[in-house]
Amino acid sequence: MGLPADVDNAAPEGIHSYAYTFPGQLLVTLYHISAGRSAWNIVTSTQENAARNFGYDALAEHDARYDWADEYLDVAYKLWEGSWDEGALLVDKAGGRYADPSKIHKINHVGARYKVEGPHLPSPSPQRTPLLFQAGGSPRGISFAAKHAEAVFIGPPDPAGAKLHTDNARAEVVRAGRRAEDLKFFQGISFIVGSTHREIDAKRADIAQYSSVVGYLTHTSLGILPDGSRLPEDTELRNIPNNGGQGFVDWLRAATPDREPTLADLAKNRIERGVVAGTPDEIADQLSTWQQAGIDGINVMNWRLPDTYLEFNERILPTLQARGLAKTAYEPGTLRKKIFGHDRLPKNHPGAVYRGVFGPNRLGGKEPVLAHG
């Protein structure tokens, strides 16, 4: 997710105050530049050095990071959905008026971590709030997704794990007051495609020779202690404090019920997660199984750049299109409209509550101060 750079030192301890660099403004600007193709993958940082780079002694506890993210989203919704009234944007060149200032409002957010006056600087996009992705698989991550997300990147190792996850998450969405269909799931899958099984086996062997458990653990800082030493690869995961991606550990435990997985198991699982291998027709058959497990789309995980994506487009995609498993053309409109059929957040989403709540005409001439605990 990241934190803006300009922390106001005059703000109360623990509260961060932003004026002009709140990342939501960058997202809306990107929307305008990209003609509606932008989305936001909401990620709570998992790296200790990321926390230190922003002035903290250590990474916040796992669930507390989601509490932090809840308020961050609250600020963003106020800016995106409520700061500009409908009709505020005029673009009146003849009259010399870009916008109607009486319809643009400060949000005066005061919460546990943020103090943001506003208003939002860029004009709103047709989506207002960008399409919201998320990737947490822990219980707290799922509850966060149930409240905020519209699409989720997931990584269970097989269709059975995907069905369990999507069923649980959709039930959580309903408990949060939204519809089960308001949340889409995109499974991370790596592909090995060939015309014959001999070609497929040769590709698998070629990929395997470049895969490294040590390299992956080092790259992701898994099992690396503060002094730079590393834990043995056969260290059981239950013996390692986990303040990072808990969902992957839960999925791995579900896939190895006969024993406690190790660091090496986690690395191998992440390297080989969701591998689908075969001819184009065999791959299409396997993707149909994933779809039946509750998957709405796939996130193609590359082996090599750009070869993985070129091969997917040239060898796999035509078969998926012929089977009706992939589109042959894009629908017009915003990214949210392409996926859900509408531009704006639905009324049952927590971001929608801030539409029209700011401005002197609402509260007897006073701007509201909406706090988030």
N, C-alpha and C positions, 0 to 999 in steps of 0.2 A: 504494500500500500504506500509506504513512504510517508515522510513528514515534510511539510513545507519548511523552507530555510529560515524565514524571518520570524523567530520566536520573540514575542514582546516581553522584555525583561521586567516591565512594570506590571505585568499581569500577576494575579495571585499565584502563589506557589502551586505547581501542578497544572496550571491552566495555560494553554498555548493560544496565542492571539495572532490572527492573520489578517492582512489587509488586501494585498493585490496578487498574491501568488498561490492562493488556494488551488490545488490541482484540478478541482472541478472546472475552473475557468479554462484550463488547458484542454480538458476533455471536450468542452463545448466548442472551443476554437478548432480543435481537430475535427469535430463533426462538420463544421462549416467548410473546412478545407477539403475534407474527403467526400463531400456530397452525401453525407449520411451513413458512411460505412464504419463508423467507430463504435466500439463497445468498451466496457471496463471490466477487467478481471480483478476482483477485489481480493487482495492477498494480504494477510497479516504476516509480517516479516518473521522468519524463523532463524535468522543468523545473529549470533551474539555480536559480531563485529559491526553489523548494521546498527544495532542499538548504540554501540559505543561511538559510531560515526555521527550520531545525532545527539551526543552529549549525555548518554545514560551509562551507568556503570554496568548494567547487565540487561539482557532481554527480559521483558515482562513475562510473567507466568502465562501459560498457554491460554487458559480461558479468559484471563484478564485482557489479553490482546483482542479478543472478540468483543469484550465490553467496550474497549477503546474504539473498535471499529463501528460499533453500534452508534456511538455519538458522532463519529466522523461522518457516517451516512446521514445522520439527522441534520447536520450542518449542510451537507451537500443538497439534500432534498429541499431545505428551506431556500437555498440560493437558486436551485434549478426550477423548482415548482412554484415558489411563492413570491420571490423577489420582484419578478416582472409580471404584472397583470396581463391578461389577454388584451390585445389591442395597444399595448404600450409601444410596440415597434411601429414607427410611421414611415420611415424612409421617404420623407417628403422633401425632395430636392428643390421644388419650386418655392416652398415655404421656408426652406432652410431648417427643417426640424427632422432629426434622425429618430427621436423617440419622445414620448410624452412623459416628462419627469414626474407628473402627478400619479403615474401608474407604475413607478419604479420605487421600491421600498427597501429600507434597511431591515435586516432580520433580527439584529440585537440578540444573538444567541449567547447565553451564558450557561456553561455546563461544567462538569467535573474536570474536563481536560481542555476545552476550547472556549474562547471568547471571541466571537466574530460579529462585527457590526454589519458588514455588507455595505451597499447592495452588491449583487452580482454584476460584474462589469460587461461581459459579452452579452449580446442579445440572445434570447433563448432559441434553441433549435426546434424543429418540428417535433422531436422526441422529448424535449426538455431534459429529462433524465436519460442518460445513455443506456443502452441495453446492458443489464447487469449480470456478469458472470461471477462464479465463485468456485472454489475447489476444495473446501475443507470436508474431510470425511469422518472426523471425530464427532461424538455426540454434540459438543458445543458448536462445531462447525456446521453440522446438519441443522441445528436449531437456528443458526444465523442465516443459512441458506433459505430455510423455510420462511423466515421473516422478510428477507431482502432480495434474494437472487431470483433471476428469471431463467438462468441456464447454469448448469454445474458441470465442471470437468471432473470426471471420476476415473479411478484406475483399478477396480477389482480385477483379480487375475483370470476370472472366467465368467461365463454367463450366469452361473448359479449365484456367484457372489454379487454380480451386478443386479440381479433380480431382488436379492435380499436388501441391498442398499437402496435401490430405487423405490421399492415398496415401503420401506421404513421412512424414507425422506418424503415421499408423497403423503403418507399419513401425517407426518409432522407439518406439512404445508397446510393440510386441512385443519389441523388443530390451531394453526396460527391465523385462521380466518380467511384463507385463500382457497382457490380451487386446486385440485391435484394437477390439472392440466396447465396451471400457471408456471410450472417448473419443468424445464427440459433438461435431459441428461446427455452429455457427450463423453463417450468412452474413449480413453487414450488407447490406440492400437498401433502396433508396428507391423508392417507387411513384408512378407517374403514371397515374391511371385515368380513363377516360371512356367514354361510350356510343358516341361516334363518333371517328374519327381527327381531325376538325376540332377537337373539344373537347380531345382529347389534345394536339394541337399548340399550341392556345391556352394550355393549362396549362403546357406546357413553356416557352413564351416568357415567360409571367408569372413563372415561377420563375427563369428565366435573368436577368431584369432586376434581380433582387435578389442575384444571386450576384456575389461580388467576389474576384478573385484576391488583391488587396492586402489586403482585409479578412481573408481566410482566413489568409494568411501572417502577418499581424499577430496574429490571434487565437491562432495556434499557435506563435508565436515562431520560425517557420521563416525562415531567412535573416536574422534580426535579430542584429547583432553586439553584443558587450558594451557598446560605447559608445552604443548606441541607433540607429546607422545601419543601413541595410538593403542587402543584396546585390541587384544587378539581377535582375529576374525571369528573364532568359535565362541566368543562371549555371548551368552544368552541375552535376548532383548529385555527380559524382565529384570536383569541386573544393571541396566543402563537407564539413568534418568532421561526421560523424553519430554523435552519442552518444544519439540518441533512438530513435524507432520505425523500426528497420531493415527490418522485414518489409514495410512499405508501399513502401519504395524498391525492394526486391527484386521485388515484384509489378509495380511500374511498369516496371522494366527488362525484365522478361519480356514485358510487353505492348508494348514499343517496341524490338524487337530491332535495328532498322535504325539507331538513333542513341542517344546518351546523353540521357536526359530532363533537363529543366531544373526550376528552382524553380516556374515557372509550370505546367509539366506536372504536377508533384506536387500543387499546389493544385487544379488542375482535376480531376485524378484523384480526389482526396479528396472534392471537392464532388460529383462525378458518379458516384462508385463504386457499382457494382451497381445502376444504375437499371433498373427493369423498368417498361415503359410499355405500355399497351394497354387493350382492353376487359377486363372480368373474366375472360372465357374465354381471351383471349390471354395474360393474366397467368398464369392457371393452367397453360397450356401451357408457358410459360417457366419457371415454378417446378418443373414436372416435370423439365425439363432440368437445373436446378440439383440436384434431388434425385438424379438419375442420376449426377451428378458426385461424389456422396459427401456431400452436405449433409444433415444430420439435422433442421435447423430454420432459421428465419430470425430475424434481429434487425431489426425494422422501424425504419428511420432516418427521422426526421421531417423534413419541409420546414417545417411550421408547427405550432404547438401551440395547441389540441388537434386542429386540423382533420385533420392527417394520420392520426391514430389513429382518429378518428371515421369518416373516409371509408373507411379500411381495413376497419373492423368492419362498416360498413353496405353497402359495395359490393363488396368483394373476398372477405371471409371466407365469406359464404354459398356462393359458387361453389367455393371451396376445400373446404369441408365436403361439398358435393355430390359433389366429385371424390374424396373420401377423402384429401385432402391436409392437412386440419386436423381436429382433434377437435371433437366436438359437445358434450362434457361432460368435466369433470375426473375423473380417478380419485381415490378417497379416499387419505388418508395423507400422508406427508411429501413434500417436493418431490423428494427423491432417489427415493422410491418411485414417484412419478408418471412419472419419466423412465426409471428403470432397473428398477423392480419390487422393490426392497429398500431398507430404511432405512439400513443401515450401510455403511461402506466395505468393499469386498470384501477378503478375506484377502491378495490379491496387491498391495494398495496399501501404500506405505511407512508410512502412518499407522497401519495395523492392527498393526504390530509392537509397539506400546507398550501393548497391552491386557494388563493383569494383570502388568506387569513391576515395578511399584512396591510398596512396603510391606515391613514387617519380616518377614513370613512367607515372602518370596521369597528373601531373601539373608542368611539367618542373623542376622536382627535388625537389619540395616543397610539404610538407604534407598540405592538406587543413585545414582551420579553418572554420568550418561550424557553424554559430551562430544561436541560437533560441531566439527570442525576448520574 
